């Protein structure tokens, strides 16, 4: 495992950016991939976190506080050391078509892999729409205000706003809560978030049912066509 020293953090309620300095380089991380992160003083398995940004051994994660490990990350002081392994998962670019541009639809912590995609492949980005419930999130996105869709302010979700900007000439690349993904057009590319223990397809905890049979989010995904997923099983 690679040592990951927390060198910077910025939080707003239950969301935050966390930058880690790694002891070793990650091997060619790409958009859509994730790392498994663990705190050695916590008796819990490593958890998956999508890469928000990566450069020169600096790894940035965008995290929502939801449980014991994320709570530990939020409360940790600068200098705290965690451990990671990865990256895992199939890069988005290996699944999508390069023949069109994409509207990036993110909900909550699901914006993380979409940001990395926009950094690596800006020529494939048509528009970004990042949805959150509360306006407090604005303090974390000083340079991305125009991409934010705040439900408490506008009364609209990212899916509502999508109706005004979508055309058949562009694709949709989305990551976020399941209800959001279910409301997207049938041919959208959706990136699934899942509970997993290994990250390599061995433990089977992230199995989903598709029209082609059982697939693993960690190994076969995380990106799938919306139409291939058996949503009633998720």
Buried (B, 14 or more C-beta within 10 A) or exposed (E): BBEBBBBEBEBBEBBBBBBBBBBEEBEEBBBBBBBBBBBEEEEEBBBBBBBBBBEEBEBBBBBBBEEEBBEBBBEBEEEBBBBBBBBBBBBBBEBBEEEEBBBBBBBBBBBBBBBBBBBBBEEBBBBBBBBBEBBBBBEBBEEBEEBBBBBEEEEBBBBBBBEEEBEEEBBBBBBBEEEBBEBBBEEBBBBBBBEBBBBBBEBEBBBBBBEEEEBBBBBBBBBBBBEEBEEEEE
